[in-house]
Amino acid sequence: MSYRIQLAEVDLGNLLFEDKAPLEFDSSGSVSDQHLHDIAKECTRHFFKLFWALPTEVVDNVTISKLPKPTFRLPREKRIPAVRDLTRWERFAKLKGIKNKKKSRKIWDPTTQSWRPRWGKDRINAPKDKWFIEVPDNSDPYEDQFAKLTKEKNERRAKNELQRLRNIARVVKPGQAPPVGVLSESQGSKNELSRALSIAKVSDASMGRFNAPVDERKISKKTEKKMKPRLKLSQVVGSKSTKKSAKIRKPPAKKKPMKKKGSRTGNKK
């Protein structure tokens, strides 16, 4: 066994071979391609020698090798998730010692002679399956019971959504960005928008180096045109009214002064 193989670390669980032996440089201070080829050939041969020595088994007429437990700890791609805070119901159940009892997902319906979900879509005893609803004694006899069920369902849905938003607001700390699905209370100040713009400029792969410069004057002109489109007067009042109004606005022409007729000479007295 060579010196390089003795220093190598092999992790068959991750199919990893790590060569820790130093490279040999020639007189010019470089490593030849032939030397690198020989090193790769030697390491690959030793790795497959250890791999073929692993125990095997046959599954569905296919021979597979049993890999041992990995020894090298691979780094995490993402950070460890934070511990989620308990909701109001979870805290109440923990305080009272209430434990969830696991129930079957489906239940037998003797009416349709089939298994139906206990809750959710097409559940058993759904209000839509009832063709009549008995009017309680303490309710208005002229009240629509089907509309009442629909109203109560919408109220429960709104209450659950409000409770969900309260749980999210309770978890979010002051100054922390809210999670997806929760809108901020304000539109944000000018400094916040400037900071978000500066972060967005360097958020690409080149860190904003190859981005085209943005002319803010052109953007402002475009937004002004979009926000305040100019309408012609003919589009508002019509062509006939335009001609009429143009005549009214036109100043009257000045009358030319008439020349006074001079008296004839030599009038008879």
C-alpha positions in Angstrom: 0.0 0.0 0.0 1.4 3.4 -1.0 1.9 6.4 1.2 -0.9 8.2 -0.5 -3.4 5.4 0.2 -2.4 5.3 3.9 -3.2 9.0 4.3 -6.5 8.9 2.4 -9.8 8.9 4.3 -12.6 6.9 2.8 -16.3 7.3 3.7 -18.3 4.6 2.0 -21.5 5.8 3.5 -21.3 9.0 1.5 -19.2 7.4 -1.3 -16.5 9.9 -0.5 -12.7 9.5 -1.0 -10.5 12.2 0.4 -6.8 12.3 -0.7 -4.7 14.1 1.9 -1.2 13.4 0.5 0.7 16.3 -0.9 1.4 16.7 -4.6 4.9 16.3 -6.1 6.1 19.2 -8.0 8.8 19.1 -10.7 11.8 21.4 -11.2 9.7 24.1 -12.8 7.3 24.2 -9.8 4.3 22.7 -11.6 2.5 19.3 -11.6 2.4 17.3 -14.8 -0.8 16.0 -16.2 0.6 12.5 -16.2 1.2 12.6 -12.5 -2.3 13.8 -11.8 -3.7 11.0 -14.0 -1.7 8.4 -12.1 -2.9 9.7 -8.7 -6.6 9.7 -9.9 -6.2 6.1 -11.2 -4.6 4.9 -8.0 -7.2 6.5 -5.7 -10.1 5.2 -7.9 -8.8 1.7 -7.9 -8.5 1.7 -4.1 -12.0 3.1 -3.6 -13.6 0.5 -5.8 -11.6 -2.2 -4.1 -13.2 -1.2 -0.8 -16.6 -0.7 -2.4 -16.8 -4.2 -3.9 -15.9 -5.7 -0.5 -19.1 -4.5 1.0 -21.9 -7.0 1.8 -24.6 -7.4 -0.9 -28.1 -8.6 -1.1 -30.6 -9.4 -3.9 -33.8 -7.3 -4.2 -36.2 -7.9 -7.1 -33.5 -9.8 -9.0 -31.1 -6.9 -8.5 -27.9 -7.1 -6.5 -27.3 -4.1 -4.3 -24.6 -3.2 -1.8 -25.3 -2.3 1.8 -23.6 1.0 2.6 -22.3 1.6 6.2 -23.3 4.6 8.3 -21.7 7.9 7.0 -18.7 9.2 9.1 -18.4 12.6 7.4 -21.0 15.1 8.5 -22.2 17.1 5.5 -23.0 20.8 6.1 -26.6 21.9 6.2 -28.0 23.7 3.2 -30.4 25.8 5.3 -30.2 26.9 8.9 -31.9 25.0 11.7 -35.6 26.1 11.9 -36.5 28.0 15.0 -38.8 26.5 17.6 -42.4 27.3 16.8 -44.4 29.0 19.6 -47.5 27.2 20.8 -50.9 28.5 19.8 -53.6 29.4 22.3 -55.3 26.0 21.9 -52.0 24.2 22.3 -51.1 26.1 25.5 -54.6 25.5 26.9 -54.5 21.8 26.1 -51.0 21.5 27.7 -52.3 23.4 30.8 -55.4 21.2 31.1 -53.7 18.0 30.1 -55.8 17.4 27.1 -54.4 14.9 24.6 -55.6 14.3 21.0 -57.3 11.1 20.5 -56.6 9.7 17.1 -59.8 8.9 15.2 -60.2 7.1 11.9 -60.4 9.2 8.8 -63.5 7.6 7.4 -66.7 6.4 9.0 -69.5 4.1 7.8 -72.6 5.8 6.5 -75.6 3.5 6.7 -77.7 5.7 4.5 -75.5 5.5 1.4 -73.9 2.1 2.5 -70.4 3.5 1.9 -67.4 4.8 3.8 -67.4 8.6 3.9 -64.9 11.1 5.5 -65.5 12.2 9.0 -64.9 15.8 8.1 -64.0 17.9 5.1 -65.4 17.5 1.6 -68.2 14.9 1.2 -68.3 14.3 4.9 -71.1 12.4 6.6 -74.1 14.3 7.7 -73.2 17.3 5.6 -75.8 20.1 5.5 -76.0 20.0 1.7 -77.2 16.4 1.9 -80.2 17.3 4.0 -83.3 18.1 2.0 -85.1 19.4 5.1 -84.0 20.9 8.4 -86.2 20.8 11.4 -87.1 24.2 12.8 -86.1 24.5 16.5 -88.9 25.5 19.0 -87.0 28.7 20.2 -86.4 30.1 16.7 -88.4 32.1 14.2 -90.6 29.8 12.2 -90.2 32.0 9.1 -86.4 32.0 9.2 -84.5 30.2 6.4 -82.6 27.5 8.2 -80.4 26.8 5.1 -79.3 30.4 4.9 -78.7 30.4 8.6 -76.3 27.4 8.3 -74.4 29.2 5.5 -74.1 32.3 7.6 -72.8 30.4 10.6 -70.3 28.6 8.4 -69.0 31.9 7.0 -68.7 33.3 10.5 -66.7 30.3 11.7 -64.4 30.7 8.8 -63.8 34.4 9.5 -63.2 33.6 13.2 -60.6 31.0 12.3 -58.8 33.3 9.9 -58.8 36.0 12.6 -57.4 33.6 15.1 -54.7 32.5 12.7 -53.6 36.1 12.0 -53.5 36.7 15.8 -51.2 33.8 16.3 -48.9 35.1 13.6 -48.9 38.6 15.0 -48.1 37.2 18.4 -45.1 35.3 17.1 -43.6 38.2 15.0 -41.3 40.4 17.0 -41.2 44.2 16.7 -39.1 45.3 13.7 -39.3 41.8 12.2 -40.7 41.3 8.7 -44.0 39.5 8.8 -44.2 36.1 7.1 -45.8 35.6 3.7 -49.5 36.2 3.6 -49.6 39.0 6.3 -49.7 42.5 5.0 -47.9 45.3 6.7 -49.9 48.1 8.3 -48.2 51.0 6.5 -46.8 51.5 3.0 -43.3 52.2 4.3 -41.4 55.4 4.5 -39.0 56.9 1.9 -35.9 55.6 3.8 -37.3 52.0 3.9 -38.1 52.1 0.1 -34.6 53.4 -0.6 -33.0 50.7 1.5 -35.1 48.0 -0.2 -34.0 49.5 -3.6 -30.3 49.4 -2.7 -30.6 45.8 -1.6 -32.4 44.8 -4.8 -29.7 46.3 -6.9 -27.1 44.0 -5.5 -29.2 40.9 -5.2 -28.2 39.3 -8.5 -25.3 36.9 -9.3 -23.0 39.8 -10.3 -23.8 41.9 -7.2 -25.1 44.6 -9.5 -21.9 45.0 -11.4 -23.4 44.4 -14.9 -26.7 46.0 -14.3 -27.7 48.7 -16.7 -27.9 52.2 -15.1 -31.4 53.3 -14.4 -32.5 56.8 -15.5 -34.9 58.0 -12.8 -36.1 60.9 -15.0 -37.4 58.5 -17.7 -39.2 56.4 -15.2 -40.8 59.5 -13.6 -42.0 60.6 -17.1 -43.4 57.2 -17.9 -45.3 57.0 -14.6 -46.6 60.6 -15.1 -48.0 59.6 -18.5 -49.6 56.4 -17.0 -51.0 58.2 -14.0 -52.2 61.3 -15.8 -53.3 60.5 -19.4 -54.1 63.6 -21.4 -57.5 63.5 -23.0 -58.5 65.6 -26.0 -61.5 67.9 -25.7 -63.2 66.1 -28.5 -63.1 62.8 -26.5 -64.9 64.5 -23.6 -67.6 66.8 -25.2 -67.7 65.7 -28.8 -66.6 67.3 -32.1 -69.7 69.5 -32.5 -69.4 71.0 -29.1 -65.7 71.6 -29.8 -66.4 73.7 -32.9 -69.1 75.6 -31.0 -66.9 76.3 -28.1 -64.1 77.3 -30.4 -66.3 79.9 -32.0 -67.3 81.3 -28.6 -63.7 81.5 -27.4 -62.6 83.3 -30.6 -62.4 87.0 -30.0 -64.7 89.1 -32.2 -63.1 90.8 -35.2 -62.4 94.5 -34.8 -64.6 96.6 -37.1 -62.7 98.8 -39.4 -63.3 102.6 -38.9 -65.4 104.1 -41.6 -64.0 107.1 -43.3 -66.0 110.2 -43.0 -67.3 111.7 -46.2 -65.7 115.1 -46.8 -67.9 118.1 -47.7 -68.0 119.0 -51.4 -66.3 122.3 -52.3 -68.1 124.9 -54.2 -71.5 124.3 -52.6 -74.0 126.8 -53.5 -75.0 129.2 -50.9 
